[in-house]
Amino acid sequence: MSNVLLAVTGGIAAYKTLEVVSVLRKRGEKIKVIMTEEATKFVAPLTFAGVGNCPVYVDAFKTDQGNIIHTTISQWADLLVISPLTANTAAKLHYGIADNLVTMVALAFNGPKIAVPSMNVRMYESPATIRNISALREDGWSVVEPASGHLADGEYGKGRYPDVSDVISEIDRMLSPNDYEGVNVLVSAGPTREAIDPVRYITNRSSGKMGYELAKAARARNANVKLVSGPVSLKAPYGVETINVESAREMKEAMLDNLNWADVIIMSAAVADYKPAELSSQKIKKTADELNLKLVKTDDILLEISKNKLPNHFVVGFAAETQELMENAKKKLQEKSLDMIVANDVSRKDIGFDSAFNEVKVICKNGEIIPLQRNEKRFIAHNILDIVKSHRIKIS
Ligand code: CTP
C-alpha cells in the first residue's frame, strides 16, 4: 500500500481523475486529493472525498490538525500525480511558481511525479506549452501523453485525457520495484486464428488476459517489453510495444524476429495446433450436405525458440491442460527444453480462459514446484516474474 497524492487542476477532464481515484481506492492505496480553486468549478471536493474515501484539500492557508498542509502532504506522499495538468499549471511548474496548494506541493515534493496534461489541441500544441512540458520532463516528471480525438469544445486533435488504464499503468510503474530495469521481455498472448476461407477461421477460447498482465507487470517493473498478441479484445498495454498477429505462422515470425532482442521469453499464447490444410480463396458455399476439413499441424513456436536459444535466454512456457496437469506440464517442460513452465488447469470455470483470476503451478527446470494460490491475474503475473527473477541469475 502506498501514499498517492492526486492533484487536480482546472480542466474539463477533472472528472476523469475520479476514475483514477476509484481504481486506486479499490486497490487499497492510501489517497489524498488536492485541488486548485479552478478545479473545484469542474468537480466538487465532496465528490472526490466520496469516491476516494479520502481527505481533500483546496485552501493552502488552512491548517490540518495544526499542520501546514503543503509541507505535511508533500512529506506524506510516495507519489504525486497531477491529473489533469492544465497549460496554466504546466507553465507555473516550469518556473517554480507556487501560488496555490497544488503548485506549492509540487515545488515542495521531491519524490516521483506524474503529469497528465489535458487541454485544447491548440493550447497543447502552442510553443509555450511544448516548452513547458518538455521542461517538466527534464525536471524528472513522467508525462503521460494525451490522446487524440474529439475534444470537449468540439475540435479534433491531441489533448484528450488519456485512457485511465494508461494513467494507472504509469502509477504502477512508479510504485513498483525497478528490478527488471534493462531486461528485455518478450511475451506472447491470446489465441491465434487459422483461416478457412475469407470469412471463417478456427480459433480457441483464450482471452489473452494472462499474457497482457505479464506484459503490464514486466513494464511496471521497468523492463523493456514487447508483446506479440493474437486477436483479443484487450487494449494494448501502456508503454509496451504491441505487435498484432493473427495466425500461428505470423506469431512464429514475430517471435523469432524479436528473439535476439529478448532476455526473457514468455510464451503464454494459446497457439492453434492445427490449421486448415488449404485456405479457400473464396467463401465456401453450403452446397454439400457434409464438409470435411483437412487440418495439418502448425509449427510449434516454443520448439523453434528452444532450437534458437541463446545463453542469455530464459524461456517460459505455459501448459493448458484439462487432465493430468502436472504430468503433462512436466513433459512439455522437458520436450520443449524450457527453463520454466506454468501449469494451468483450463477445465476450471473459476480460473483460466477469460477469467480475471488464475491459479497455477510453476514448475522449474531444477524440479522445484511453486504453487500460486487463486488470485487476480495481475498478481499471478507478478508472482511469475518473481520466480523468473530468482531463477535467472543475471537479474538481481
Ligand atoms: N505452443 C507453441 N506453438 C504451438 C503450440 C503451443 O509455442 N504450435 C506453446 C504454447 O504457447 C505454450 C506451450 O507451447 O507455451 C504449451 O502449449 P499447450 O497448448 O499447452 O500444449 P501443446 O504443446 O499444444 O500440446 P497439447 O495441445 O497436446 O497439450
Residues whose N, C-alpha, C, O or C-beta is under 5 A from the ligand:
A	BS01	CTP	M267 S268 A269 A270 V271 A272 D273 T298 D299 D300 I301 L302 G317 F318 A319 A320
